Amino acid sequence: MALNRPHILAALGAPVIDFTQSCGALFLFTIEAFRCIFARHMLRRVAWQVYVIGAKSFWLILLIGLFTGMVLGLQGYYALVKFGADGFLGAAVALSLIRELGPVLTAIMITGRAGSSITAEIGVMRISDQIDALDVMDINSMSYLVSPRLVASLIVFPMLTAIFDIIGIIGGYLTGTVLLGLNQGVYIARVHSSVEMLDVRGGFIKAIVFGVLVSMACCYMGYFVHQRRDSAGPEAVSNATTAAVVLSCVLILMFDYVLTSFLL
């Protein structure tokens, strides 16, 4: 048994080393992306990515936000009415959305709709040697492909989070006042009195952090798709896209807990 211990330690240590190396590579990749945001002709590429990531996700965020608010209003009402506190429905819906559900669900929805396409697009460019062609033409592939998506995410995520929050509060209003008969003035007054600027600021901080995490995770998976060990070619792009979405969602939830711990 003693002879097998080094092999056991190696089997346990190898994933840890790979994970540490991947985290370090992703961190350096993010630093390089931030360094390249001041490149020439960046504004036009950022504007296009704002349209691709943000404008095309608008109706999805609108729909998800509305039904999330309506579900919160429905569940919150029947939970609060047991304690005779149904008048606090507006506060419960607004704070739940602004502090937690707004930033988290917005980031996850953008990951599924735009993040996957980012990984696939950059991955296809990598396996078809288009990124190498950019480097040969002395065009910085980081400033051309990655940095515009990073800047666009920093702009889009807070904006869509704000839209999600507002539409969600409206959805809770529709459920609470129209369907369940709660007083309209009470609902609006509770929203107004319970929400503070500290709550709004915390939600925007989360949205900005999630924007960095999602954009960098998805770009990183596509940019280095040729280095994957489990597959190559189109299959590697498919696996990288799946891995990017999963990694982004995990990072969103992990950092949500960390940020909540500091912001409370």
Number of C-alpha atoms within 10 A of each C-alpha: 4 6 7 8 10 10 11 10 10 11 11 11 12 11 11 12 11 11 12 12 12 12 12 12 13 18 14 12 19 21 12 15 23 18 13 18 20 13 14 10 10 16 15 11 17 22 14 15 21 22 14 16 23 21 14 14 18 17 11 16 24 19 13 17 29 21 17 24 29 23 17 24 29 21 16 19 25 14 14 15 13 9 8 10 12 20 20 19 28 31 21 23 31 31 21 17 27 25 23 19 22 31 30 22 20 27 30 21 16 26 27 17 16 21 26 25 19 26 30 26 17 24 30 21 18 20 20 13 12 15 22 15 14 14 13 10 9 9 13 15 17 22 23 21 20 26 27 28 30 26 23 24 29 19 17 24 27 24 16 24 27 21 18 29 31 20 24 32 31 22 22 31 27 20 22 26 16 12 11 14 10 19 14 15 11 17 24 17 14 18 20 13 10 14 17 11 8 12 18 15 14 19 27 21 16 25 29 20 20 29 29 19 23 28 29 27 27 31 33 22 29 30 27 16 29 18 11 14 8 9 15 15 15 15 12 23 27 20 18 27 26 17 18 28 25 18 17 25 21 13 16 25 14 11 16 18 13 11 16 14 9 8 15 9
